[in-house]
Amino acid sequence: MRHVWIAMWMTTLPAQVPYDRIEQAQKDPQNWLTYSGNYAGHRYAPMGQITPENAANLKVKWMYQFPNRRTAVSPIVVDGVMYVTGVHSAAALDARTGRELWKWERPVPADLQTIGFGRTNRGAAILGDTLFLGTLDAYLVALDTKSGIVRWETKVADYKVGYCITVAPLALRDKVLVGISGGEAGVRGFVDAYEPQSGKRAWRFWTIPGPGEPGHETWTAESWKTGAGATWVTGAYDPGLNLVYWGIGNPGPDWNGDKRPGDNLYTCSFVALDADTGTKKWHFQFTPHDTHDWDATHVPVLVDGEVNGVKRKLVVNANRNGFYYVLDRVTGEFLLGTPYAKQTWADGLDDKGRPILKPGMDPSEQGTLVWPSLQGSTNWFSPSYSPKTGLLYVPVREMGAVYYKREAEYRVGTFFAGGGERPLRGDQASGAVRALDPLTGKRRWDFKLHQPTWAGVLSTAGGVVFGGSEEGNFFALDAMTGKPLWYFYAGGAIAANPISFGIDGEQRIAVAADRVLLVFGL
């Protein structure tokens, strides 16, 4: 049974967000039109009303209660209306007051399991007057932005074998892209594109190549069928190149690589795909034959800069494995790599970006201590790039773990891991918001946190960086120095990415803390 509950009909015109408007998002600072704020993955607010001089005056303007805990949503805001998602739900809110305009809900199947991750949804995409979101039972749903009524729904995959959707879709000119969760169930990952008017699938890119496809030789026997490579974090897009950049998750089983010798492409990689056809233009693998669960499911950050005296179009990434990478986004060429957090598994990277492995760092029956932990030196939560300061801000986790190896037998719809880990906690773990030079990876400043963070960051034209903590503190930092400017105790863990929007020229900052959405302003 599926239903829509209309709380109140909207008195304004429905949102109209053509592709050109999203492409020019930096010229539309009052709105937040796509997951990362723009196609380049910057999570940067061009609105600069909040500054280091007045950030201490921020106050709560309104709050909204979600039905589910530990909400990870990144809202969409268009012309005074905010669109939020929960687990199998969506709502339109008056962005001035938080008043609910409509709410859509869909039952969660009684037999649904999320294997290796919590029940969550990271947000929606908007194109024209349609809102797009994924569900845990692996459907892509299109809703009318004025009413919340379902326009179409398409089954993307079978949840009974472990597939789920937790990712926020990415809307392009004539495609809506969506990734998949479920790597720990031994599914075969993919990125899909759908026609926004009909819900018909336009193309699929399998992250684990099948027989006869390039990269299939990096798998042995039937191991590719359960190779994982989930795609559960939203990608980036370069309109000029018409290339989509998407991060790929770990191979399966996670910690026992014995039955999958080889590099296991395209796990732990970035892939560049032609947006029209899904054809792979290039890939770069950060962690070949991963045995530590170091997904490359990060938001790719697109910047332009000069490397070795040559102007380049770049994609940069602070990776879960502890290394920072600079790649040419036209060709995928490796240009630079350096540690940005504590790592003990590699002596460095060679001139192609391949790790120089230290012996004895794989998981073992007795346990092997390695930095970083499986949760990585950073994780799914968003970094932020400020074109104003020229810095990349990264939420960092400094945590090691003891990795264990066990036998792994694949059974449909069950945990397919081949081991586990025991993370080092307490005084042996910490977090930070770390400012890096995006062209060199060199550290500019650090804001220390008592615990490893699960919150993304947002930078603004006013020179402020916003972030959050596991303890529930939401804070503002000086973007140039990292000096703390303000904090608010939210009362619940922050495991989401902040956004910025404007109401009548007044800047607002929104972030989810546990099951509450908080909106701040001066």
DOZA-413962 format. One record per residue (C-alpha): residue in one letter; residue number from 1; x, y, z. Coordinates in steps of 0.001 Angstrom, whole numbers. Example, Ala and Ser with C-alpha at 12.3 -4.5 7.8 and 13.67 -1.06 7.14 Angstrom:
// residues 2
aa;i;c1;c2;c3
A;1;12300;-4500;7800 $
S;2;13670;-1060;7140 $
END
This chain:
// residues 522
aa;i;c1;c2;c3
M;1;0;0;0 $
R;2;1310;3426;-925 $
H;3;-228;6748;10 $
V;4;192;10492;27 $
W;5;-927;12685;2882 $
I;6;-1535;16307;1921 $
A;7;-1049;18502;4970 $
M;8;-1895;21760;3153 $
W;9;-1948;22786;-478 $
M;10;828;25159;-1398 $
T;11;-381;28657;-2212 $
T;12;2723;29463;-4272 $
L;13;3490;28279;-7781 $
P;14;5248;24894;-7925 $
A;15;9028;24963;-8096 $
Q;16;10441;25285;-11589 $
V;17;14051;24160;-11801 $
P;18;15197;23660;-15374 $
Y;19;18627;22165;-15978 $
D;20;20117;25578;-16862 $
R;21;19182;26877;-13427 $
I;22;21046;24052;-11689 $
E;23;24038;24532;-13982 $
Q;24;24178;28196;-12910 $
A;25;23526;27473;-9220 $
Q;26;26353;29744;-8085 $
K;27;24324;32696;-9451 $
D;28;21275;31662;-7388 $
P;29;22514;31997;-3778 $
Q;30;19050;32102;-2182 $
N;31;18435;28504;-3230 $
W;32;20082;25088;-2809 $
L;33;19233;23261;-6021 $
T;34;21249;20046;-5953 $
Y;35;22835;17748;-3369 $
S;36;26226;19490;-3161 $
G;37;24899;22981;-3926 $
N;38;26409;22850;-7408 $
Y;39;27413;20190;-9909 $
A;40;31101;20566;-8991 $
G;41;30635;19066;-5507 $
H;42;31739;22238;-3698 $
R;43;29067;22498;-950 $
Y;44;29798;26229;-997 $
A;45;27263;28985;-311 $
P;46;27685;32062;-2545 $
M;47;25652;34040;32 $
G;48;27901;36011;2388 $
Q;49;25654;37676;4964 $
I;50;27026;35552;7825 $
T;51;30638;36550;8551 $
P;52;33309;35947;11219 $
E;53;32252;39260;12755 $
N;54;28565;38370;13251 $
A;55;28452;34554;13365 $
A;56;28214;34636;17163 $
N;57;24732;36158;16765 $
L;58;23245;33086;15039 $
K;59;19989;31825;16552 $
V;60;17498;29052;15836 $
K;61;14766;30306;13507 $
W;62;12711;27114;13323 $
M;63;12878;23330;13717 $
Y;64;11263;20360;12028 $
Q;65;10859;16841;13443 $
F;66;11650;13807;11268 $
P;67;9987;10437;11871 $
N;68;13326;8584;11857 $
R;69;16490;8869;13955 $
R;70;19981;9946;12867 $
T;71;18748;11771;9808 $
A;72;21385;12304;7096 $
V;73;19313;14438;4710 $
S;74;20727;17358;2727 $
P;75;17637;19470;1894 $
I;76;16763;21076;-1436 $
V;77;15497;24686;-1284 $
V;78;13709;26417;-4175 $
D;79;11976;29812;-4037 $
G;80;10963;29680;-396 $
V;81;10118;25975;-277 $
M;82;12363;23333;1320 $
Y;83;12152;19683;302 $
V;84;13358;17061;2788 $
T;85;13403;13277;2821 $
G;86;13335;10605;5474 $
V;87;13207;6824;5411 $
H;88;10451;6211;2808 $
S;89;9104;9754;3169 $
A;90;9368;13245;1725 $
A;91;7931;16604;2709 $
A;92;7694;20159;1424 $
L;93;8176;22860;4064 $
D;94;7690;26606;4120 $
A;95;11341;27661;4299 $
R;96;10395;30764;6312 $
T;97;8691;28923;9169 $
G;98;9130;25156;8768 $
R;99;5368;24714;8296 $
E;100;4623;21454;6514 $
L;101;2993;22000;3111 $
W;102;2671;18380;2102 $
K;103;4047;15021;3163 $
W;104;4412;11780;1209 $
E;105;4975;8413;2867 $
R;106;5500;4907;1616 $
P;107;5472;1753;3773 $
V;108;8731;-84;4348 $
P;109;8366;-3782;3465 $
A;110;8216;-5917;6599 $
D;111;10948;-8255;5351 $
L;112;13401;-5501;4330 $
Q;113;16891;-5624;5857 $
T;114;19670;-3071;5564 $
I;115;22878;-5097;5607 $
G;116;25971;-3219;6747 $
F;117;24379;236;7093 $
G;118;21593;2038;8929 $
R;119;18183;2949;7577 $
T;120;18629;6422;6139 $
N;121;18062;8656;3125 $
R;122;20476;11424;2132 $
G;123;18157;13580;70 $
A;124;16381;14268;-3189 $
A;125;16990;15843;-6587 $
I;126;14759;18314;-8394 $
L;127;14277;18980;-12097 $
G;128;11471;21041;-13602 $
D;129;8528;20611;-11230 $
T;130;9417;17071;-10155 $
L;131;11181;15817;-7025 $
F;132;13138;12544;-7287 $
L;133;14132;10272;-4407 $
G;134;15142;6687;-3754 $
T;135;13682;4221;-1262 $
L;136;15148;1460;865 $
D;137;13287;-1150;-1178 $
A;138;15231;141;-4213 $
Y;139;12624;2202;-6063 $
L;140;13199;5576;-7709 $
V;141;10139;7766;-7138 $
A;142;9067;10975;-8905 $
L;143;6786;13362;-6968 $
D;144;4921;16468;-8064 $
T;145;6597;19366;-6255 $
K;146;3291;21166;-5561 $
S;147;1285;18282;-4162 $
G;148;3625;15389;-3359 $
I;149;1528;13116;-5586 $
V;150;3440;10272;-7236 $
R;151;4034;10801;-10954 $
W;152;5886;7516;-11453 $
E;153;7943;4980;-9601 $
T;154;10482;2589;-11066 $
K;155;11933;-544;-9520 $
V;156;15710;-129;-9687 $
A;157;16760;-3437;-8075 $
D;158;15596;-6276;-5804 $
Y;159;15843;-5436;-2110 $
K;160;15514;-9114;-1210 $
V;161;19082;-9816;-2377 $
G;162;20461;-6819;-438 $
Y;163;20023;-3812;-2740 $
C;164;18801;-536;-1210 $
I;165;18836;3142;-2178 $
T;166;20091;5660;378 $
V;167;21762;8096;-2050 $
A;168;20401;11472;-3165 $
P;169;19847;11294;-6940 $
L;170;21633;13660;-9348 $
A;171;19443;15450;-11919 $
L;172;21043;16497;-15218 $
R;173;19544;17977;-18410 $
D;174;17566;14892;-19457 $
K;175;18663;12201;-17010 $
V;176;18233;11434;-13324 $
L;177;21143;9397;-11952 $
V;178;20966;7145;-8930 $
G;179;23409;4844;-7150 $
I;180;22863;1763;-5018 $
S;181;23695;547;-1505 $
G;182;24214;-3069;-422 $
G;183;27894;-3881;-945 $
E;184;28087;-5832;2306 $
A;185;25430;-8201;952 $
G;186;27633;-9133;-2012 $
V;187;25515;-7411;-4632 $
R;188;26968;-6248;-7960 $
G;189;27041;-2451;-7951 $
F;190;25922;-13;-10624 $
V;191;25042;3583;-11486 $
D;192;21738;4075;-13326 $
A;193;20291;6915;-15412 $
Y;194;16523;7370;-15900 $
E;195;14363;9547;-18120 $
P;196;12823;12207;-15844 $
Q;197;9417;12262;-17604 $
S;198;8769;8529;-17769 $
G;199;11041;6737;-15311 $
K;200;12362;4554;-18126 $
R;201;15971;3470;-17641 $
A;202;18313;5149;-20125 $
W;203;21535;3339;-19223 $
R;204;23295;1319;-16548 $
F;205;27012;1235;-15737 $
W;206;28010;-1917;-13859 $
T;207;30810;-1154;-11386 $
I;208;31959;-4785;-11539 $
P;209;32693;-5619;-15206 $
G;210;31198;-8818;-16558 $
P;211;32717;-11350;-18976 $
G;212;34183;-9723;-22073 $
E;213;34251;-6250;-20536 $
P;214;37492;-4372;-19761 $
G;215;38489;-4973;-16150 $
H;216;36818;-8374;-15876 $
E;217;40284;-9955;-15822 $
T;218;40850;-8396;-12371 $
W;219;38376;-10924;-10916 $
T;220;38778;-14677;-10615 $
A;221;36200;-17298;-11602 $
E;222;32727;-16277;-10377 $
S;223;33911;-13693;-7816 $
W;224;32695;-10777;-9980 $
K;225;29081;-11801;-9390 $
T;226;29379;-10896;-5698 $
G;227;32009;-8186;-6127 $
A;228;30048;-5377;-4392 $
G;229;31227;-1936;-5614 $
A;230;28226;-27;-4251 $
T;231;27583;3588;-5321 $
W;232;25861;5106;-2305 $
V;233;27136;8709;-2404 $
T;234;26071;11328;-4974 $
G;235;28512;12110;-7774 $
A;236;29577;15332;-9506 $
Y;237;29157;16592;-13072 $
D;238;31139;18731;-15521 $
P;239;28679;20218;-18053 $
G;240;31458;21343;-20404 $
L;241;32915;17836;-20661 $
N;242;29498;16155;-20211 $
L;243;31156;13772;-17765 $
V;244;29699;12398;-14538 $
Y;245;32162;11503;-11766 $
W;246;31079;8826;-9284 $
G;247;32805;7088;-6391 $
I;248;32721;3276;-6114 $
G;249;32626;1243;-2911 $
N;250;34682;-1651;-1566 $
P;251;34892;-5163;-3046 $
G;252;33116;-8128;-1504 $
P;253;33791;-9850;730 $
D;254;35221;-6873;2590 $
W;255;38076;-8299;4669 $
N;256;38921;-11609;3022 $
G;257;40381;-11182;-455 $
D;258;41535;-14769;-973 $
K;259;38811;-15712;-3453 $
R;260;39084;-12469;-5429 $
P;261;42796;-12058;-6231 $
G;262;43597;-9118;-8484 $
D;263;42864;-5406;-8414 $
N;264;39073;-5964;-8371 $
L;265;38070;-3137;-10702 $
Y;266;36252;-789;-10416 $
T;267;35965;-985;-6648 $
C;268;37527;1800;-4561 $
S;269;37717;3939;-7717 $
F;270;36430;7110;-9282 $
V;271;34868;6570;-12692 $
A;272;34145;9251;-15312 $
L;273;31042;8382;-17342 $
D;274;29557;9954;-20446 $
A;275;26307;11462;-19177 $
D;276;24388;10575;-22356 $
T;277;25365;6908;-22624 $
G;278;26971;5779;-19357 $
T;279;30120;4809;-21249 $
K;280;33230;4854;-19073 $
K;281;35775;7409;-20228 $
W;282;38352;6705;-17527 $
H;283;38804;5294;-14053 $
F;284;41303;5708;-11252 $
Q;285;41587;3109;-8498 $
F;286;42697;4427;-5111 $
T;287;42980;1098;-3261 $
P;288;43538;-1942;-5515 $
H;289;42403;-5254;-3992 $
D;290;41048;-3519;-902 $
T;291;40814;-5665;2246 $
H;292;40006;-2860;4729 $
D;293;36589;-1644;3515 $
W;294;37968;1689;2242 $
D;295;35189;2692;-133 $
A;296;35875;5522;-2552 $
T;297;32244;6595;-2116 $
H;298;33030;10285;-1716 $
V;299;31636;13358;-3434 $
P;300;34210;14158;-6167 $
V;301;35295;17813;-5940 $
L;302;35915;19538;-9289 $
V;303;38359;22464;-9325 $
D;304;40592;24151;-11889 $
G;305;44211;24952;-11122 $
E;306;47803;24970;-12195 $
V;307;49869;21837;-11628 $
N;308;53579;21880;-12524 $
G;309;53047;25054;-14505 $
V;310;50161;23649;-16560 $
K;311;46536;24765;-16165 $
R;312;44340;21725;-15629 $
K;313;40759;20706;-15040 $
L;314;41036;18662;-11837 $
V;315;39087;16338;-9601 $
V;316;40405;16123;-6041 $
N;317;39661;13681;-3243 $
A;318;40591;13189;391 $
N;319;40146;9437;345 $
R;320;38930;7057;3000 $
N;321;42331;5278;2822 $
G;322;44204;8268;4330 $
F;323;45718;9691;1109 $
Y;324;44818;12897;-710 $
Y;325;44682;12746;-4530 $
V;326;44739;15235;-7406 $
L;327;43644;13842;-10801 $
D;328;43163;15341;-14237 $
R;329;39401;15142;-14691 $
V;330;39625;15056;-18487 $
T;331;41884;12004;-18660 $
G;332;42012;10528;-15135 $
E;333;45795;11024;-15021 $
F;334;47282;10845;-11522 $
L;335;49016;14130;-10716 $
L;336;49630;14115;-6955 $
G;337;49051;12025;-3853 $
T;338;50024;12547;-235 $
P;339;48807;11470;3226 $
Y;340;46412;13940;4879 $
A;341;45736;11839;8004 $
K;342;47464;9051;9916 $
Q;343;47874;5900;7842 $
T;344;50107;2868;8481 $
W;345;49329;547;5564 $
A;346;51457;2048;2750 $
D;347;54931;3597;2362 $
G;348;53503;6057;-140 $
L;349;52250;6135;-3728 $
D;350;54212;5426;-6899 $
D;351;54296;7749;-9912 $
K;352;50994;6290;-11144 $
G;353;49273;6727;-7796 $
R;354;49361;3052;-6878 $
P;355;50030;2414;-3175 $
I;356;53411;1012;-2117 $
L;357;52175;-1576;365 $
K;358;53755;-2328;3722 $
P;359;53963;-6074;4398 $
G;360;51730;-7659;7020 $
M;361;48934;-5062;6953 $
D;362;46115;-7321;5729 $
P;363;43460;-8553;8192 $
S;364;44473;-11739;10014 $
E;365;42919;-14353;12268 $
Q;366;44709;-12939;15318 $
G;367;44039;-9327;14313 $
T;368;46162;-6657;12571 $
L;369;46353;-3065;13819 $
V;370;46062;-528;10967 $
W;371;45262;3167;10529 $
P;372;42720;4235;9377 $
S;373;39817;2159;10657 $
L;374;37257;781;8214 $
Q;375;35330;4021;8699 $
G;376;38260;5748;7049 $
S;377;40163;8979;7506 $
T;378;36957;10479;6160 $
N;379;33738;8854;4994 $
W;380;30572;9604;3006 $
F;381;29966;13058;4487 $
S;382;30794;16016;2265 $
P;383;33937;18119;2110 $
S;384;33643;21737;959 $
Y;385;35675;23849;-1438 $
S;386;35636;27634;-1171 $
P;387;36619;29539;-4335 $
K;388;36937;32596;-2093 $
T;389;39685;31185;178 $
G;390;40962;28611;-2316 $
L;391;40887;25951;421 $
L;392;39336;22502;670 $
Y;393;37727;21715;4035 $
V;394;37637;18042;5022 $
P;395;35925;16380;8014 $
V;396;38621;13996;9279 $
R;397;38527;10863;11443 $
E;398;41799;9884;13182 $
M;399;41092;6313;14268 $
G;400;42865;2980;13901 $
A;401;41405;-505;14167 $
V;402;42355;-4131;14652 $
Y;403;41242;-5971;11495 $
Y;404;40200;-9625;11591 $
K;405;39954;-12123;8756 $
R;406;37383;-14930;8690 $
E;407;35918;-17348;6160 $
A;408;33364;-15858;3784 $
E;409;30592;-17898;2211 $
Y;410;28086;-16058;67 $
R;411;24415;-16517;912 $
V;412;21805;-14369;-783 $
G;413;20650;-11432;1324 $
T;414;23126;-11955;4200 $
F;415;26232;-10195;5493 $
F;416;29144;-11108;3195 $
A;417;32208;-9694;4914 $
G;418;34896;-12289;5650 $
G;419;35929;-10731;8942 $
G;420;35494;-7561;10926 $
E;421;37313;-4945;12967 $
R;422;37687;-3613;16508 $
P;423;38123;170;16363 $
L;424;40358;2049;18784 $
R;425;38162;4415;20744 $
G;426;38492;6837;23637 $
D;427;41781;8725;23801 $
Q;428;43084;6747;20817 $
A;429;40567;8353;18448 $
S;430;39795;11948;17522 $
G;431;38422;14092;14747 $
A;432;39021;17398;13024 $
V;433;37886;19811;10390 $
R;434;41049;20117;8299 $
A;435;41765;22839;5734 $
L;436;43923;21659;2829 $
D;437;45511;23335;-151 $
P;438;43537;21597;-2931 $
L;439;46475;21552;-5350 $
T;440;49070;20126;-2938 $
G;441;47145;18513;-78 $
K;442;49195;20523;2432 $
R;443;47489;21289;5721 $
R;444;46628;24944;6359 $
W;445;44833;24600;9685 $
D;446;43104;22105;11971 $
F;447;40082;22438;14233 $
K;448;40284;19505;16646 $
L;449;37285;17457;17747 $
H;450;37155;15124;20760 $
Q;451;35558;12342;18710 $
P;452;35753;11302;15062 $
T;453;33040;13152;13155 $
W;454;30187;11939;10968 $
A;455;29145;15439;9831 $
G;456;29890;17167;6553 $
V;457;31019;20768;6219 $
L;458;29795;23889;4397 $
S;459;31850;26936;3414 $
T;460;30345;30319;2598 $
A;461;31148;33529;728 $
G;462;31105;35293;4096 $
G;463;34291;33465;5125 $
V;464;32686;30952;7522 $
V;465;32875;27147;7637 $
F;466;30100;25192;9368 $
G;467;30494;21687;10768 $
G;468;29156;19341;13414 $
S;469;30146;16651;15868 $
E;470;29058;13269;17174 $
E;471;28402;14919;20550 $
G;472;25794;17172;18934 $
N;473;27655;20470;18640 $
F;474;27034;22545;15524 $
F;475;29756;25145;15055 $
A;476;31085;27945;12875 $
L;477;34788;28482;12101 $
D;478;36769;31265;10460 $
A;479;37435;29936;6951 $
M;480;40938;31408;6778 $
T;481;42236;30438;10234 $
G;482;39974;27738;11696 $
K;483;39288;29933;14730 $
P;484;35990;28941;16416 $
L;485;33329;31649;16130 $
W;486;30125;30102;17516 $
Y;487;28563;26819;18533 $
F;488;25117;25462;19364 $
Y;489;24436;22286;21315 $
A;490;21784;20468;19282 $
G;491;21167;17643;21751 $
G;492;21661;14860;19216 $
A;493;24444;13503;17032 $
I;494;25018;15369;13768 $
A;495;25517;12935;10900 $
A;496;24464;15128;7992 $
N;497;25700;17870;5659 $
P;498;24779;21534;6274 $
I;499;23271;23733;3562 $
S;500;22688;27468;3092 $
F;501;19726;29325;1598 $
G;502;18122;32760;1730 $
I;503;14725;34124;2719 $
D;504;14024;37703;1636 $
G;505;17750;38337;1403 $
E;506;18487;36902;4854 $
Q;507;20893;33957;4946 $
R;508;19874;30745;6678 $
I;509;21922;27666;7602 $
A;510;20203;24280;7964 $
V;511;21480;21008;9399 $
A;512;19922;17799;10699 $
A;513;20810;16694;14246 $
D;514;19522;13206;15020 $
R;515;15801;13491;14152 $
V;516;15525;17303;14145 $
L;517;16203;19745;11302 $
L;518;17540;23023;12711 $
V;519;17506;26279;10754 $
F;520;19686;29184;11936 $
G;521;19887;32846;11026 $
L;522;21083;36180;12373 $
END
